[in-house]
Amino acid sequence: MLKLHQITLRDEVFVSDREVVRSIVERTGFFRPDEVGIAVELVDERLSRGATSGYHFVFVEVGNAVAGYACYGPIACTSASYDLYWIAVDPRFQRQGIGRLLNEAVESRVAAGGGERIYVDTSGRPQYAPTRAFYEHGGFRCEARLADFYAAGDDRMIYVKAVGR
Ligand SMILES: CC(C)(COP(=O)(O)OP(=O)(O)OC[C@H]1O[C@@H](n2cnc3c(N)ncnc32)[C@H](O)[C@@H]1OP(=O)(O)O)[C@@H](O)C(=O)NCCC(=O)NCCS
């Protein structure tokens, strides 16, 4: 079991996080190569444009290892809605509360930035049942389901959580 004193949160993004993110996202086994590429592009955007990119990161480190990360940011043309673009935990560290910690960290940062709602999309496919269970356990509820959005038989599920509730 993880010991609390081993765990640190980090918001700063380093060039080395390109490979960290690639490795974690790839090894979850959940994402296609093009999706892995997008996860890395979000890091690149942040590295080149800083906070104005609209992509904010939080990393959980256990000792010297990055155990997981989340990427979130304000949704353009909304007053207080945020998107949780990505959340992934290294398979070696899953089911130990790291995802929950990331959710809480994102929520407190969104609240501090004046955000009121966090949205996250996922797939309705059976493979994503654990992901949906994770969001539901974390206080998100499914607000909309768009049939066949990603592909035939692959629905888009839109979850939302009111910040601070
Ligand atoms: C989803 C994910 C981020 C969860 O991270 P995690 O650190 O394993 O989650 P936690 O240990 O904090 O779990 C919190 C709760 O979520 C639920 N949960 C998490 N993983 C679950 C699973 N595989 N099956 C069912 N419920 C699960 C449980 O209720 C769990 O609480 P419990 O362990 O006390 O029962 C991680 O499994 C992951 O990276 N998955 C692949 C990538 C992905 O789907 N990302 C989201 C889409 S971008």
The ligand as a MOL file (V3000), in Angstrom:
LIG
                    3D

  0  0  0     0  0            999 V3000
M  V30 BEGIN CTAB
M  V30 COUNTS 48 50 0 0 0
M  V30 BEGIN ATOM
M  V30 1 C -9.5730 5.2420 -14.5060 0
M  V30 2 C -8.2380 5.3730 -13.7320 0
M  V30 3 C -7.6870 6.7880 -13.9300 0
M  V30 4 C -8.5220 5.1380 -12.2300 0
M  V30 5 O -7.3200 5.3420 -11.5010 0
M  V30 6 P -7.0020 4.5220 -10.1520 0
M  V30 7 O -5.8540 5.1770 -9.4730 0
M  V30 8 O -6.8780 3.0910 -10.4540 0
M  V30 9 O -8.3650 4.7760 -9.3220 0
M  V30 10 P -8.5700 4.7400 -7.7280 0
M  V30 11 O -7.6920 3.6940 -7.1150 0
M  V30 12 O -8.4270 6.1230 -7.1890 0
M  V30 13 O -10.0950 4.2610 -7.6400 0
M  V30 14 C -11.1250 5.0480 -7.0540 0
M  V30 15 C -12.4340 4.3050 -7.2020 0
M  V30 16 O -12.8330 4.2340 -8.5850 0
M  V30 17 C -13.4570 2.9460 -8.8460 0
M  V30 18 N -12.5950 2.1670 -9.7600 0
M  V30 19 C -11.3150 2.4350 -10.1300 0
M  V30 20 N -10.8630 1.5020 -10.9910 0
M  V30 21 C -11.8680 0.6200 -11.1570 0
M  V30 22 C -11.9970 -0.5990 -11.9030 0
M  V30 23 N -10.9980 -1.0700 -12.6720 0
M  V30 24 N -13.1840 -1.2610 -11.8280 0
M  V30 25 C -14.2110 -0.7920 -11.0680 0
M  V30 26 N -14.1300 0.3460 -10.3190 0
M  V30 27 C -12.9760 1.0370 -10.3710 0
M  V30 28 C -13.5340 2.2390 -7.5060 0
M  V30 29 O -14.7810 2.5980 -6.9150 0
M  V30 30 C -12.3740 2.8560 -6.7440 0
M  V30 31 O -12.5240 2.8150 -5.3400 0
M  V30 32 P -12.0800 1.4720 -4.5250 0
M  V30 33 O -10.7140 1.0690 -5.0380 0
M  V30 34 O -12.0710 1.9550 -3.1110 0
M  V30 35 O -13.1150 0.4570 -4.8520 0
M  V30 36 C -7.2070 4.2940 -14.1870 0
M  V30 37 O -7.7840 3.0190 -14.0490 0
M  V30 38 C -6.7440 4.4740 -15.6240 0
M  V30 39 O -5.7630 5.1590 -15.8690 0
M  V30 40 N -7.4460 3.8050 -16.5500 0
M  V30 41 C -7.0560 3.8150 -17.9750 0
M  V30 42 C -7.1940 5.1710 -18.5940 0
M  V30 43 C -8.5790 5.7510 -18.5130 0
M  V30 44 O -9.5890 5.0820 -18.6300 0
M  V30 45 N -8.6220 7.0930 -18.3050 0
M  V30 46 C -9.8660 7.8390 -18.2830 0
M  V30 47 C -10.3040 8.2360 -19.6640 0
M  V30 48 S -9.3050 9.5580 -20.3140 0
M  V30 END ATOM
M  V30 BEGIN BOND
M  V30 1 1 1 2
M  V30 2 1 2 3
M  V30 3 1 2 4
M  V30 4 1 2 36
M  V30 5 1 4 5
M  V30 6 1 5 6
M  V30 7 2 6 7
M  V30 8 1 6 8
M  V30 9 1 6 9
M  V30 10 1 9 10
M  V30 11 2 10 11
M  V30 12 1 10 12
M  V30 13 1 10 13
M  V30 14 1 13 14
M  V30 15 1 14 15
M  V30 16 1 15 16
M  V30 17 1 15 30
M  V30 18 1 16 17
M  V30 19 1 17 18
M  V30 20 1 17 28
M  V30 21 1 18 19
M  V30 22 1 18 27
M  V30 23 2 19 20
M  V30 24 1 20 21
M  V30 25 1 21 22
M  V30 26 2 21 27
M  V30 27 1 22 23
M  V30 28 2 22 24
M  V30 29 1 24 25
M  V30 30 2 25 26
M  V30 31 1 26 27
M  V30 32 1 28 29
M  V30 33 1 28 30
M  V30 34 1 30 31
M  V30 35 1 31 32
M  V30 36 2 32 33
M  V30 37 1 32 34
M  V30 38 1 32 35
M  V30 39 1 36 37
M  V30 40 1 36 38
M  V30 41 2 38 39
M  V30 42 1 38 40
M  V30 43 1 40 41
M  V30 44 1 41 42
M  V30 45 1 42 43
M  V30 46 2 43 44
M  V30 47 1 43 45
M  V30 48 1 45 46
M  V30 49 1 46 47
M  V30 50 1 47 48
M  V30 END BOND
M  V30 END CTAB
M  END
